[in-house]
Amino acid sequence: MRDAWQRRPLLVRAAIAGFQPPVNRTRLFQLARHPDAETRLVQRERGRWQVRHGPLARLPSTRTSRWTVLVQGVDLLDAGAHALLQRFRFIPDARLDDLMASYATDGGGVGPHVDSYDVFLLQAYGRRRWRIGRQRDLRTFKGAPLQLLAKFEPTHEFILEPGDLLYLPPGVAHEGTALGECITYSIGFRAPTHQELLEPYCADLAAHTLLRGRYRDRGLAPTRTPAALPEAMVRRLHAALRLRATRASTARFLLGYLSEPKAQVIFDRPSRLLGLRAFAARVQRQGVELDHRTRLLYRGMAIGINGQFLHVPRGCSSAMRRLADRRQLPAAPMADAVLGLLHGWYRSGWLRFGSAKS
């Protein structure tokens, strides 16, 4: 983190010794058909790239070369992939995006490109050759279905085997090519542009700001140019409407915005809801765990959970921080205020009971 993060690529051989990938080819093909999966099939035929978006009921034969299927958000659909993603929580959750899995036959890949975010490329099965380089010429082919570099100038080459890890900071041009069948996991980190944040930030600020006053122009003189926008009106409204954002406003917005689940996420509510008393008794026997799709962030006495901003009731902050950091609370007596919060989240499908007593 000190020497490489957002500075330079880093290759780590056997980053996970004896690595057993949680998602194999059969499981990945099942997920490619899942209606909630964000899936792409990439093929190159006669020098032309083709992209199909899923769900994909049928895939080409594994004996056919030069094709790739990519499934985004595998951690939301598979418990093993979710557990693997937890190993990367040395990066703050506010930055963590998802785990994408890509299967490729011999020669398969998605071409040379540049990402605007940090990524860890973890080889899960087979071998893949990576060519990387820092280049200023980032022009892409016009009209192509993928944002591919028109001129790729690699300077380094690596062949990754299962358990090997390659970190790439934003802006590093790279191209991965399967050497035989292979599966690669990509652990990506969100890096929204300031422009992306501007509109939702202003909307959040407007929803939480009480701006007093009304436009007045006492002493207005008659005009012979009624269609002209008065300069005095511009000056007064500019002064009145200038953004009055505080650091607390920015934190409130980010807790809500960065905890927002992916668009395709739908939480499963319990089929048989327990009342608060029965829920509390079971929690104190089993504890609770966050659903793997739940995003929970905190700052001081405030939290953001699945896009909602909340002030934590008095006496709850320690338990909420522990739940956010460890994604579980062990079986133990809990304050009524904590149980009340947890019960509401349980009803929404945001958490479940722990799997073992503690």
C-alpha positions in Angstrom: 0.0 0.0 0.0 2.8 2.4 0.8 4.9 1.8 -2.3 2.4 0.6 -5.0 -1.1 1.8 -4.3 -2.1 4.3 -7.1 1.6 4.5 -7.9 2.8 1.5 -9.9 1.8 -2.0 -10.9 2.8 -4.8 -8.5 3.0 -8.5 -9.2 2.7 -10.9 -6.2 3.5 -14.5 -6.9 1.5 -17.0 -4.9 -0.3 -14.2 -3.2 -2.8 -16.9 -1.9 -0.8 -20.1 -1.5 -2.8 -23.3 -2.4 -5.6 -21.1 -3.7 -8.9 -22.9 -4.2 -11.1 -20.8 -6.4 -14.7 -20.6 -5.0 -16.2 -20.2 -8.5 -15.2 -22.8 -11.1 -16.2 -23.0 -14.8 -19.5 -24.8 -14.1 -20.6 -22.4 -11.4 -19.6 -19.4 -13.5 -21.6 -20.6 -16.5 -24.6 -21.0 -14.2 -24.1 -17.4 -13.0 -23.9 -16.2 -16.6 -27.5 -17.3 -16.9 -28.7 -15.7 -13.7 -31.2 -12.9 -14.3 -29.5 -10.6 -11.7 -26.0 -11.1 -13.2 -24.4 -8.4 -15.3 -22.9 -10.6 -18.0 -21.0 -10.1 -21.3 -19.8 -12.4 -23.9 -16.8 -11.1 -25.9 -15.6 -12.8 -29.1 -13.2 -11.8 -31.9 -13.9 -13.2 -35.3 -12.0 -12.2 -38.4 -10.5 -9.3 -36.6 -13.8 -7.9 -35.5 -14.9 -7.7 -31.9 -18.4 -8.7 -30.9 -20.2 -8.2 -27.5 -23.4 -9.8 -26.3 -25.0 -8.9 -23.0 -26.7 -11.4 -20.7 -28.3 -13.2 -19.2 -26.7 -15.8 -21.5 -28.7 -19.0 -21.9 -26.2 -20.5 -24.3 -22.4 -20.1 -24.6 -20.0 -21.2 -27.3 -18.3 -24.6 -27.0 -15.3 -24.6 -24.7 -13.5 -26.3 -27.6 -13.8 -23.0 -29.5 -10.9 -20.6 -29.0 -10.9 -16.8 -28.5 -14.0 -16.1 -26.5 -14.5 -14.7 -23.0 -17.5 -14.5 -20.7 -17.4 -12.0 -17.9 -19.8 -11.9 -14.9 -19.9 -8.8 -12.8 -20.8 -8.8 -9.1 -20.1 -12.5 -8.5 -19.7 -11.7 -4.8 -23.4 -10.8 -4.7 -24.5 -14.1 -6.1 -22.0 -16.6 -4.6 -21.1 -17.0 -0.9 -17.6 -18.3 -1.6 -16.9 -15.3 -3.9 -18.2 -13.0 -1.2 -15.9 -14.6 1.4 -12.9 -14.1 -1.0 -13.8 -10.4 -1.4 -13.5 -9.9 2.4 -9.8 -10.6 2.1 -9.5 -7.3 0.3 -11.0 -5.2 3.1 -7.6 -3.7 3.9 -9.0 -1.2 1.4 -11.9 0.9 2.9 -15.4 -0.4 2.1 -16.2 3.0 0.6 -13.8 2.2 -2.2 -14.6 -1.6 -2.7 -16.8 -2.3 -5.7 -17.1 -5.9 -6.6 -15.5 -9.2 -7.8 -15.8 -9.9 -11.5 -15.0 -13.4 -12.8 -14.0 -14.0 -16.4 -13.6 -17.3 -18.2 -11.7 -17.5 -21.4 -10.8 -20.2 -23.9 -7.3 -20.3 -25.5 -6.5 -16.9 -26.9 -9.5 -15.2 -25.3 -9.5 -11.7 -23.9 -11.1 -8.3 -24.2 -8.2 -6.5 -26.0 -5.9 -3.7 -24.8 -7.6 -1.1 -22.7 -7.2 1.3 -19.8 -9.2 1.3 -16.6 -10.0 4.4 -14.5 -10.0 2.5 -11.2 -7.6 0.3 -9.2 -7.9 -3.4 -9.8 -6.4 -6.6 -8.4 -6.2 -9.4 -11.0 -6.2 -12.8 -9.2 -5.6 -15.8 -11.3 -8.0 -18.6 -10.3 -7.5 -21.3 -12.8 -5.2 -21.9 -15.8 -2.8 -19.3 -17.1 -3.1 -15.9 -18.5 -0.5 -13.6 -20.1 -0.7 -10.0 -19.2 1.0 -7.2 -21.1 1.1 -3.8 -19.5 2.5 -0.4 -20.3 2.2 3.3 -19.4 1.5 5.3 -22.5 0.2 8.8 -23.2 -1.7 7.9 -26.4 -5.0 6.7 -25.1 -7.0 7.0 -28.3 -9.5 4.2 -28.9 -11.1 2.7 -32.0 -14.2 4.6 -33.1 -17.4 2.7 -33.4 -16.0 -0.5 -31.7 -18.2 -2.2 -29.1 -15.3 -2.1 -26.6 -13.1 0.9 -25.6 -9.9 -0.6 -27.1 -6.7 1.3 -27.5 -5.9 2.1 -31.1 -2.2 1.8 -30.4 -1.0 -0.4 -27.6 2.6 -0.1 -26.5 3.4 -2.8 -23.8 6.6 -2.5 -21.8 6.2 -5.5 -19.5 4.8 -9.0 -19.7 3.8 -11.5 -17.0 2.3 -15.0 -17.1 0.0 -15.5 -14.1 -0.7 -19.0 -12.6 -3.3 -19.9 -10.0 -2.9 -17.8 -6.8 -0.8 -15.1 -8.5 -2.0 -11.5 -8.2 -1.3 -8.5 -10.3 -2.3 -5.0 -9.1 -2.8 -2.2 -11.6 -3.4 1.4 -10.6 -5.6 3.6 -12.8 -4.3 4.6 -16.2 -2.1 1.6 -16.9 -2.7 0.1 -20.3 -3.1 -3.7 -20.2 -4.1 -6.7 -22.2 -4.8 -10.2 -20.9 -4.8 -13.3 -23.1 -5.7 -16.8 -22.0 -3.1 -19.5 -22.5 -5.5 -22.4 -22.7 -8.7 -22.3 -20.6 -8.5 -19.9 -17.7 -10.5 -18.1 -15.1 -9.4 -14.7 -13.7 -11.0 -12.8 -10.8 -10.9 -9.0 -11.0 -11.4 -7.2 -7.7 -12.3 -3.6 -8.6 -12.5 -0.4 -6.6 -14.9 2.4 -7.3 -13.5 5.8 -8.2 -16.3 8.1 -9.2 -15.5 11.3 -11.1 -16.3 14.6 -9.5 -18.7 15.2 -12.3 -20.6 12.0 -11.5 -21.0 13.1 -7.9 -22.1 16.7 -8.7 -25.8 16.1 -9.5 -26.6 13.6 -6.7 -24.6 15.7 -4.2 -26.5 18.9 -5.1 -29.8 17.0 -4.9 -28.9 15.7 -1.5 -27.8 19.1 -0.3 -31.1 20.7 -1.5 -33.1 18.0 0.3 -31.3 18.7 3.6 -30.8 22.5 3.4 -33.4 25.1 4.5 -32.6 28.2 2.5 -34.5 31.1 3.9 -35.6 34.2 2.1 -37.3 35.1 -1.1 -36.3 37.2 -4.1 -37.1 40.9 -3.7 -36.4 44.0 -5.8 -37.9 46.9 -4.0 -37.3 50.2 -5.8 -37.3 48.5 -9.3 -37.5 51.1 -12.0 -39.7 50.8 -15.1 -37.9 49.1 -18.0 -38.0 49.6 -21.8 -36.3 46.2 -22.3 -38.6 43.7 -20.5 -37.0 40.6 -22.0 -33.5 41.5 -20.7 -32.4 39.6 -17.6 -31.7 42.2 -15.0 -28.1 42.2 -13.8 -29.2 43.1 -10.3 -31.4 40.0 -10.2 -28.4 37.8 -11.3 -26.2 39.4 -8.7 -28.7 38.9 -5.8 -29.7 35.4 -6.7 -26.1 34.3 -7.2 -25.3 35.5 -3.7 -28.3 33.8 -2.2 -28.0 30.5 -4.0 -24.3 29.9 -3.6 -23.7 26.4 -2.2 -23.8 26.4 1.5 -22.2 23.0 2.0 -20.4 22.0 5.2 -18.1 19.0 5.7 -20.9 17.3 7.6 -23.1 17.7 4.5 -20.5 16.1 2.4 -20.1 13.2 4.8 -23.9 12.7 5.0 -24.1 12.6 1.2 -21.1 10.1 0.9 -22.5 7.8 3.6 -25.7 7.5 1.6 -24.3 7.5 -1.9 -21.4 5.1 -1.3 -23.5 2.6 0.6 -26.0 2.4 -2.3 -26.2 -1.3 -3.5 -25.9 -2.1 -7.2 -29.0 -1.4 -9.3 -29.9 -5.1 -9.8 -29.8 -5.9 -6.0 -33.1 -7.0 -4.5 -33.1 -8.1 -0.9 -35.0 -11.2 0.2 -37.3 -10.4 3.1 -37.9 -13.2 5.6 -40.8 -15.4 4.6 -42.0 -15.6 8.3 -41.3 -12.4 10.2 -40.5 -12.6 13.9 -41.8 -9.9 16.2 -39.3 -7.8 18.1 -39.3 -10.0 21.3 -38.8 -13.3 19.4 -36.2 -11.6 17.2 -34.2 -10.3 20.2 -34.2 -13.7 21.9 -32.8 -15.4 18.8 -30.2 -12.7 18.2 -29.0 -13.2 21.8 -28.6 -16.9 21.1 -27.1 -16.8 17.6 -25.9 -13.2 16.8 -26.4 -11.6 13.4 -24.5 -11.3 10.1 -25.0 -8.7 7.4 -26.4 -10.0 4.2 -23.6 -10.2 1.7 -25.3 -7.6 -0.5 -25.6 -5.1 2.3 -23.2 -2.1 2.3 -22.7 -0.5 5.7 -20.4 2.5 6.3 -20.0 4.8 9.4 -18.6 8.1 10.5 -18.8 9.2 14.1 -22.4 8.8 15.2 -23.8 8.4 11.7 -24.1 5.5 9.4 -25.0 4.8 5.8 -26.7 1.5 5.0 -27.9 0.5 1.6 -28.3 4.1 0.5 -29.9 5.4 3.7 -28.3 7.9 6.1 -29.0 7.5 9.8 -28.0 9.1 13.0 -27.1 6.3 15.5 -29.2 6.3 18.7 -27.2 6.9 21.9 -25.5 3.8 23.1 -25.5 2.1 19.7 -22.4 3.4 18.0 -20.0 0.8 19.3 -22.1 -2.1 18.2 -22.8 -0.5 14.8 -19.1 0.1 14.2 -18.3 -3.5 15.1 -21.1 -4.8 12.8 -19.8 -2.6 9.9 -16.1 -3.6 10.3 -16.6 -7.3 11.1 -20.0 -7.7 9.2 -21.3 -9.7 12.2 -22.2 -9.4 15.8 -21.7 -12.4 18.1 -24.4 -13.8 20.4 -24.5 -11.5 23.5 -26.9 -9.3 25.4 -27.7 -6.1 23.4 -29.2 -2.8 24.2 -32.9 -2.3 23.3 -31.9 0.5 20.9 -29.5 -1.8 19.1 -32.1 -4.6 18.8 -34.6 -2.1 17.5 -32.3 -1.0 14.7 -31.3 -4.6 13.8 -35.0 -5.7 13.8 -35.8 -3.1 11.2 -32.9 -4.3 9.0 -33.9 -7.9 9.5 -37.4 -7.1 8.2 -35.9 -5.5 5.1 -33.7 -8.5 4.5 -30.4 -6.6 5.1 -29.1 -9.1 7.7 -29.7 -12.6 8.9 -29.1 -14.7 12.0 -25.6 -15.9 12.8 -24.8 -19.5 11.8 -23.3 -20.5 15.1 -23.6 -19.6 18.8 -20.8 -17.5 20.3 
